[in-house]
Amino acid sequence: MSDRPLLLLDVDGPLNPFRAVFARHRGYVTRRVHPPSWATRQPPGSRRLRRGLRVRLHPDHGARLQSLPYELTWATTWMHEANEYVAPVIGLPDDLPVIEFTDLFVPDPEGLYWKTRQVVAWAAGRPFVWVDDMVTDLDVRHVAKSHAGPALLLRIDPRRGLGEPEFARLEQWARELS
């Protein structure tokens, strides 16, 4: 086990700013992909199923993420498909660890984001940063109360994606841990 803190990465929102006006997002590339798990969530014969899922990714993100002093892990509904469809486009290894979420999208009885409890369990007391577009103040309070180690929940605006301010925050937090 590494002694570096974990960096738990969501895809849609942070790496794929799906709500962005793309005329303003330079450097991103667009891919149409057909992940098997995504296809099962579409109605049969749907236009989206035929055309595939449009994903916009920045090829420089992988190098930036790998330059940070973290152990990278996928924390996304893409799960293992992130290694196949996202990692090669942004320059990450195709064998990153994956949090295997169960009960996708099932509402939490206390109103937490449905990923939160499994993220805390995965971290198992290790310091971590969770980069996601859906975390809320309720999740932050839950993690502070339920997780034994330091944690930062970094909410990313899905109209902007992961950018310079967020990379600076990731670097700062890692320095504060040392």
C-alpha positions as CSV (number, residue, x, y, z in Angstrom):
1,M,0.0,0.0,0.0
2,S,1.3,3.4,-0.9
3,D,1.8,6.1,1.7
4,R,0.6,8.8,-0.7
5,P,-2.9,10.2,-0.3
6,L,-5.6,8.9,-2.6
7,L,-7.0,11.1,-5.4
8,L,-10.4,9.7,-6.2
9,L,-11.5,10.8,-9.7
10,D,-15.0,11.1,-11.2
11,V,-15.2,11.3,-15.0
12,D,-18.4,13.2,-15.9
13,G,-18.1,16.7,-14.6
14,P,-14.4,16.9,-13.7
15,L,-12.7,15.3,-16.7
16,N,-15.7,15.5,-19.1
17,P,-17.3,18.9,-18.5
18,F,-20.6,17.8,-20.0
19,R,-22.4,21.1,-19.3
20,A,-19.8,23.3,-20.9
21,V,-20.2,25.6,-23.8
22,F,-17.4,24.1,-25.8
23,A,-16.6,27.0,-28.0
24,R,-14.8,28.3,-24.8
25,H,-13.0,25.1,-24.0
26,R,-9.8,24.9,-25.9
27,G,-7.7,21.8,-26.1
28,Y,-10.5,19.3,-25.5
29,V,-11.1,16.5,-27.9
30,T,-14.4,14.9,-28.5
31,R,-14.9,11.1,-28.7
32,R,-18.0,9.1,-29.3
33,V,-17.8,5.9,-27.3
34,H,-20.0,2.9,-26.7
35,P,-19.3,1.6,-23.2
36,P,-21.3,-1.6,-22.6
37,S,-22.5,-0.5,-19.2
38,W,-23.8,2.8,-20.5
39,A,-25.6,1.1,-23.4
40,T,-27.6,-1.0,-20.9
41,R,-29.0,2.2,-19.3
42,Q,-30.5,3.5,-22.6
43,P,-33.9,2.6,-24.0
44,P,-33.6,0.0,-26.9
45,G,-33.4,1.7,-30.3
46,S,-32.6,5.1,-28.8
47,R,-30.7,7.6,-30.9
48,R,-28.2,8.1,-28.1
49,L,-27.5,4.4,-28.1
50,R,-26.8,4.3,-31.9
51,R,-24.7,7.5,-31.9
52,G,-22.8,6.6,-28.7
53,L,-21.9,8.7,-25.7
54,R,-20.2,12.0,-26.5
55,V,-17.2,12.6,-24.2
56,R,-15.0,15.6,-24.2
57,L,-11.6,15.2,-22.6
58,H,-8.4,17.2,-22.3
59,P,-5.3,15.2,-23.4
60,D,-3.1,17.1,-20.9
61,H,-5.1,16.2,-17.9
62,G,-3.4,12.8,-17.5
63,A,0.1,14.3,-17.2
64,R,-1.1,16.9,-14.8
65,L,-2.8,14.3,-12.6
66,Q,0.2,12.0,-12.6
67,S,2.5,14.9,-11.6
68,L,0.6,15.3,-8.4
69,P,1.7,13.4,-5.3
70,Y,-1.3,11.2,-5.1
71,E,-2.3,7.6,-5.8
72,L,-5.0,7.9,-8.5
73,T,-8.2,5.9,-8.3
74,W,-11.4,6.0,-10.4
75,A,-14.5,6.9,-8.4
76,T,-16.9,7.0,-11.3
77,T,-19.9,5.3,-12.7
78,W,-17.6,4.4,-15.6
79,M,-15.8,2.1,-13.2
80,H,-13.4,-0.2,-15.1
81,E,-14.5,1.3,-18.4
82,A,-12.7,4.5,-17.4
83,N,-9.5,2.6,-17.9
84,E,-10.5,1.6,-21.4
85,Y,-12.3,4.7,-22.7
86,V,-11.0,7.7,-20.7
87,A,-7.4,6.9,-19.6
88,P,-5.9,6.5,-23.1
89,V,-7.4,9.8,-24.3
90,I,-6.0,11.8,-21.4
91,G,-2.7,9.9,-21.0
92,L,-3.3,7.9,-17.9
93,P,-2.3,4.3,-17.4
94,D,-5.1,1.9,-18.3
95,D,-4.9,-0.1,-15.0
96,L,-5.8,2.5,-12.4
97,P,-7.6,1.1,-9.3
98,V,-11.4,1.4,-9.5
99,I,-14.0,1.8,-6.8
100,E,-16.6,-0.8,-7.8
101,F,-19.9,0.9,-6.9
102,T,-22.8,-1.2,-6.1
103,D,-26.4,0.0,-6.3
104,L,-25.7,2.7,-8.8
105,F,-27.9,5.8,-8.3
106,V,-29.8,4.3,-5.4
107,P,-30.8,7.3,-3.1
108,D,-29.1,7.3,0.3
109,P,-31.6,7.2,3.2
110,E,-29.9,10.2,4.9
111,G,-29.7,12.2,1.7
112,L,-26.0,11.7,1.0
113,Y,-24.7,11.4,-2.6
114,W,-25.1,7.7,-3.4
115,K,-21.3,7.3,-3.8
116,T,-20.3,8.8,-0.5
117,R,-20.5,5.8,1.8
118,Q,-18.5,3.6,-0.6
119,V,-15.9,6.3,-1.1
120,V,-15.3,6.5,2.7
121,A,-15.2,2.7,2.9
122,W,-12.7,2.5,0.0
123,A,-10.4,5.1,1.6
124,A,-10.3,3.1,4.8
125,G,-8.8,5.9,6.9
126,R,-6.2,7.0,4.3
127,P,-6.0,10.7,3.4
128,F,-7.9,11.4,0.2
129,V,-9.2,14.0,-2.1
130,W,-12.5,13.2,-3.9
131,V,-13.0,15.1,-7.2
132,D,-16.6,15.0,-8.2
133,D,-19.3,17.4,-9.5
134,M,-22.1,16.0,-7.2
135,V,-20.7,16.3,-3.7
136,T,-22.6,18.5,-1.3
137,D,-22.0,20.1,2.1
138,L,-23.9,17.1,3.6
139,D,-21.3,14.8,2.1
140,V,-18.5,17.0,3.5
141,R,-20.0,16.8,7.0
142,H,-20.5,13.1,6.7
143,V,-16.9,12.4,5.6
144,A,-15.6,14.7,8.4
145,K,-17.6,12.7,10.9
146,S,-17.1,9.2,9.5
147,H,-13.5,9.1,8.1
148,A,-10.5,8.8,10.4
149,G,-8.0,10.5,8.1
150,P,-7.8,13.9,6.4
151,A,-10.1,14.3,3.4
152,L,-10.9,17.0,0.9
153,L,-14.1,16.9,-1.2
154,L,-13.4,19.0,-4.2
155,R,-16.7,19.9,-6.0
156,I,-16.1,20.6,-9.7
157,D,-18.4,22.7,-11.8
158,P,-19.5,20.5,-14.7
159,R,-19.7,23.6,-17.0
160,R,-15.9,24.2,-16.4
161,G,-14.4,20.8,-15.5
162,L,-11.1,20.4,-13.8
163,G,-8.9,23.5,-14.4
164,E,-6.0,25.5,-13.1
165,P,-7.7,26.6,-9.8
166,E,-8.5,23.0,-9.0
167,F,-5.0,21.7,-9.8
168,A,-3.6,24.5,-7.6
169,R,-5.9,23.4,-4.8
170,L,-4.8,19.7,-5.2
171,E,-1.1,20.8,-5.0
172,Q,-1.8,23.0,-2.0
173,W,-3.7,20.3,-0.1
174,A,-0.9,17.7,-0.7
175,R,1.7,20.2,0.6
176,E,-0.4,20.9,3.7
177,L,-0.5,17.1,4.4
178,S,3.3,16.8,4.4
